[in-house]
Structures are given as structure tokens and as C-alpha cells.
Amino acid sequence: LTKPVRRDELRGAVQAVLGAVSRANYTSRTMPVTHNCPAAASTRKIRILVAEDYPTNQQVVVRHLESAGYRVDLAENGRQAVEAYRREAHDLILMDIQMPEMDGYAATEAIRRIEGGGGRTPVVAMTAHAIKGYREKCLKAGMDDYITKPLRRKELLSMVRKWTAGPAGGRPGGPDGFQAADSTGCLHWFYVQDDAPMDFNRALDEFEGEREVLLEVVTGFVAHAQGQIACIRKAISDGDVGVVAKEAHALKGGAANLTAETLAAVALELEKAGKSQDLRDAQTLLERLAGELDRLDRFVQHIVPGSREEPPTPRDNNHVGNP
């Protein structure tokens, strides 16, 4: 079983081990309840390699794909992605751009060199950028398409179907069919609809109503982001603009995937400060970032498991004492 464990997957695994269901009808990496569904049967044959370094983004992408019945392998950086490609054939590679050790461009170029003139595996870039020049840069590196972050389940699965609809290893779209899943640009999701630190119901829809799983992912994100804020604080003190930009960029992506729009927007401003090598306002932005993260943490703590209602909006961020 892969974590986060879903209830029906756990039940199916236990039943299979105890002989309550035929082992031939059970696949550990797919949902047992869909084993008679033709669509699920077809997706189980498709193996996808996901190259992504940020833990929250990993959880979101892998869960969306596995819940749809796809077989998923995970690489935490470009070098691991190349090694995974050498070891086993995949029908599709979802490649993050900014990763440690080897970025998505270099990893894709390495994979294309390994392929030589043989069969070509479609590579779809996952990027927060949807601006002029990225299409050409992705194509030059040997990629076939790209999808913008934050990744939404519907768009992600649509992109996967686009590139796996034909024979394994084929190229249904081809380079001429290169098209971003979100042509409106990468910053539309920073619009804040209300005072809540996240759009909980929208995020819950992305997780197909799996409330406990969503809460687990958000809680894990908050814990990881707290460590990132400590890292950014030290980087600001040291004047390390590279670390400020890198950590803020990663935090921005995780927040956006969880519909924490304001947190993502503040992280974007901090990322810009790092990239422009101007840290004059970085400390102020960092305190805003820490405040928004705390607001998200308190917001999640208020949610009572089992209710599908809109969670209560937490008190003002300047409130002192217990929320």
C-alpha cells in the first residue's frame, strides 16, 4: 500500500490477503473497487514517472494519478528521473522544471540522448511559468508539452490521457500539438475570494471528498513549510538570495496546490525579491509569510472531521492567545 492510504484500498488489501476476494482481481497500486471497470483496467497498464522534489506536490500528483488507476513511480530530482528511466520503461514522464542536482531540462535532454533514434517517451513539463519563451525552451530540451502549476486534478488527468491515448511510447500530440493545459497564465490563482487562508471545499473536491487525506496533506505541508521559513530566515541574514528564491518558489507551489492563495502570493513576492537580488523588503515579506502559514495552521485545527460544511474563518492574524 502507498501512503496516504485510502479506506477502500486498505479494505481491499486486507480482504485480498485473507482470501475474501480473488487476488487476480486485486492490484495494490489501484483501487480494488474499480477492478471490473474497463477504464480502470486500461489505466492500470499505463506506467507514469513523476519527477518532483517538493513533498506536498508529490503527494498531490501521485494521489491524483493513482486514484485514476495509473501506476506511478516517483523521482525526487532530475538525476533520479534519468536513473528510473534507464531501469524501466514508462509510458509518460511528468517532469518538474526546478529540481536539485539536475533540473527538468537537463534530465529531459539526458533521456533523449539515451533514447537515441529509438522509441520516444512523451515528457510533459510541470511548471509554474506560462510566459513567452518557456514553450520554446521546453521544446528545445526535448519536452513534448507542459502543464502549469498549481496542478488541478481535471487538467492533470486530461493531459495524461492526451499523451497516453495512443500506443505505449507513442506521441499522440507531437511537438506541433504542444499546448499548455492552462493558457490563461500562471498567476490567475492568486485571486483571493475571501478571508479564509485556503478554499477548503475546492481543495476537498480536488481530493475527491477524501477529507482525512486532505487534512493529512495540509498538516504535512505546514510542518515542512515551517522548516522552509527557518531556512529562508537564515538565508536573509546571510544575504543568500539564491536560497531565498529557491525555498520561496517551492513553498509557493505547495501552497497553490492546496488552494492557499494568499500564502502562495506572499511566497511569490519573496521569490521575486530573491531573484532580483534585492532583500530590502525580504524580512517584512517573511513575517507576512510566517503569519499566513500560522493562519493556515490554526484554520486546519478548527476543522471538525466529518463535516462537509465550509470551515470557520479563523480570527484576525493579529489576535493574541488561543484562536
N, C-alpha and C positions, 0 to 999 in steps of 0.2 A: 504494500500500500504506500502511496505517496502522500506526504503531508502538504497542505491541510487535508485531513481525512474527512470525507463526506459520509453522512449517515448511511445512505444506500450502498455505498462502496464497502463500508465496514460490514454491514449486514450480509452483503453478497459474499464477501471473503470468508466470513465465519460459516455461512451455510455451505459454501463450496468445500471447505476443509472438513466439515462434519458430514459431508455427503448428502446434504439436503437438496442440492442442485447438481446437475451434471457438470463436472469440471470442464468438459468440452465446450460448455456454453458460458464459461466464466473467463474473463480476461482481467488481470489485476490492474491494468492501467486504464481500463474503461469502466463505464457504469454498467453493472450487471443487469439492471432493469431494462436496458436497451438492446440486449443481445439478439432479439428477434427483429429488430428494426433494420430494414435494408440500408438506410442512410448511415446508421451506426456501423453496420458491417463493412461498408465501403470506406469509412473514415479510419477504421481500425487498421487498414492495410497501409495507411499513409504515415510515414515517419518524418517528423519535423525536428530540425535542430534549432534551438533558440540560443543565441549568443547575447547575453545581457548581464551586466555586472551588479546592478542595483537590486538588493533583496526584495523590496516591495514590488518592483516591476517584474521580477522573476515570478513571484507568486501570482500576480495578476495574469500575466501572459500564459503561464503553464496551466493555471486553473481553467482559463477560458478554452484553451485548446483541448485539454484532457476531458473537460465536461462535454465537449463536442465529439469525443471519441477518438481523437488523434493520439498517436504515440509520440511522446516528446522526450528529447534529450536536451540537457542544459549545459551550456558552456559559460563560464563566468568572465571570460575575456577572449580576445581575438585569437590568441595562441592556442587556447583550449579548443576553440571552434575549428581551427585548422587540423589539430590532432584528432578531434572527433570525426571530422570528415575523412581523414586518412583511414580510420579504423572501420567505419561503417557507412554504407550508402544511405543518403537521405533524399526524400522527395522534395523538400523545400528547406531553405535556411532563412531564418529571421535574424537579421544582423543589426545589432545596435552599432551606432557610429562611434561614440566616445566611450572607450573601454581602456583599462590599464593593460600594460605590457605590449599589446598590439591592438590598434583601433580597427574599426569595421572596414575601412578602405583597404588597409594593408592585408587584413585577413582574407578579404574577397579576392584581392589580386593574387595572394598565395594559393588560394583554392583554384583559381582559373589556371595558374601555372601547372598545378598538379593534374588538372583535367587534360591539359594539352589540347589536342584536337578531338578528344573523345566526347562522351555524353556530357551534357551541361546541366548542372543542378541550379534551379532558379534561386536567386538570392534577393530577398526583399529587405531593404534598409528600414530600420526603425529610428526615426529621428525627430527631434523637437523643432527642426528647421524646415520650413516650406517656402523658402525665399529663392529668388532668382540665382542661378548658378549651382544650386545643390543637385538639380536634375542632371546637369552635365557632369558634375563631379562624381555622382553615383554611377552614371553610365561609364565614365572613363575608368572607374575602378573595377568594372565588370559586373555591376549590380543590374538587376532587371526591373526593379520597381521600388517604391518606398511608401511607407505609411507614417503619418505624423503622430507624435505623442501629444496628449495622453491617449493611450490605446483604448478604444471602446470595443466592446465585445462584438457588436454587429459589424463594424468596419473591419475588424481583425479577421473574423471568420469569412467575410466576403472576400478579402484579399487572399486568404488561404485557398478558398475554393477556386478563385481565379487562376491560381498558379498550379493547382493540383487536379484540375478538371480533366486534363488530358492524360496520356500515358506517363508513368513514373519517369521523372528526369526530363520530361518534355518542357517546351516553352510555349504555353498556350498564348501568351500575350506578346512575347518577343519584345525587343528593345523599342520598336515603333509604338508598342502599346503601353509604354511607360506612363503611368498615371498615379498621382498621389491619391490616397483614399480620402484625404481631406484637402480640397483645393482652395478652401477659404483662408488658409494660413494657419500658423501655429499658435497665435495669441488670442484667438477668439474665446478660449475657455477661461480667460482671466476676468470675464464679466461677473460681478458678484450680485446675485439676485436678492439676498437678504443678509441679516447679520450673523447667521449661523456660520461656523468655521468650515462646514462641509455640507454638501447636498446629500444627506444621508439616504433618502429614498432613491435618488438617481443612482448612487453607488450601489444600493441594495439591488436595484434592477440589473445592474451590470453583473452582480454576483448571483443572479437568478433566484433571489429571495433567500439565499443562504446567510442568514443574519449572523450566526455564530462565527462563520468563516470570515465574513467581512470584519467583524469586531476583532477577531484574532489578527487579521492582516493590518488593520489600523493601529492596534496596540503595538504590534511589532515595528511598524513604521515609526511611531512616536519614539520608541526606545532607541531605534537606530539613529533617528534624526537628532536626538539629544546628544549622542556621541559626535555627530557631524557638527553640531553647533559649537561644541567644545573645541573641535578641531579648527573650525573657522575662527573662533576667538583667538586661539594661539597664532594662527596664520596672520591675522590682522596685526597682532602685537609684533610679529616678526617681519611684517611687511611682505609676506609671501603672497603675491597677487594670484599666482597660478593655483595654489591650493584653495584660495577663496573662491575663485571662479569654478574650479572643478567640483568642490563639495556643494556649492550653491546650485550648480547645474543639476547634479544628481538628486539633491533634495527637492528641487523644483519638479522634476519628473515624477518622483514618488508621490508628492502632494497632489499633482494634477490627476494622476491615475485614480486617486481616492476622492476626487471632486473637492479637495480643499483649495478652493480657488484663490482666496486671499493669501494664504501661506505660499502658494506657488508664485503669485505675483510679487511678493516681497523677495522671495528667493531669486526671482528673475532680476530684480533691481540689484541685488547683491552680486549676482553673476556678472552683470554688466559692469559694475564697479571694478571687479577683479579683472575683467578682460580689458578695460580701458586703463588699467593700472592707476586708478585714482581711488584711494581708500579714505578720502576725507570724510565721506558720509557712511563709511562701512560700519563703524561701531553703532551708529544710530539704526541703520538697517538691520544689523544683527540683533539688537534689542527688540525691534519690531518682530523679527523672525522668531525669536525665543518666546515672545508674548503670544504670537499666533499659534505656535506649537503647544504652549501651555493651554491655550483656549481650546484647541482641538482635543487635548488630553482630558480636560475637565468635561468637555462636551460628550465624549465617548463614555466616561464614567457615569454620566447621568442616564444613559440608555438602559432601559429595563428589557432584558432578553424576552422575546416572545411577542412584543408589541410591534405592529406594522405602522403605528402612527408616526407622524413627524416628531422627532426628538425635540425636547425643550431647548430653546436657545439659551446658552449659558450667559451668566451675568457679565457685565462690562469687564473688560480686561484689567481695569484699574482697581477692581474690587479687592479688598484685603480680607483675608480669612477664608474659611471654607466656602466653596461655591454653593 
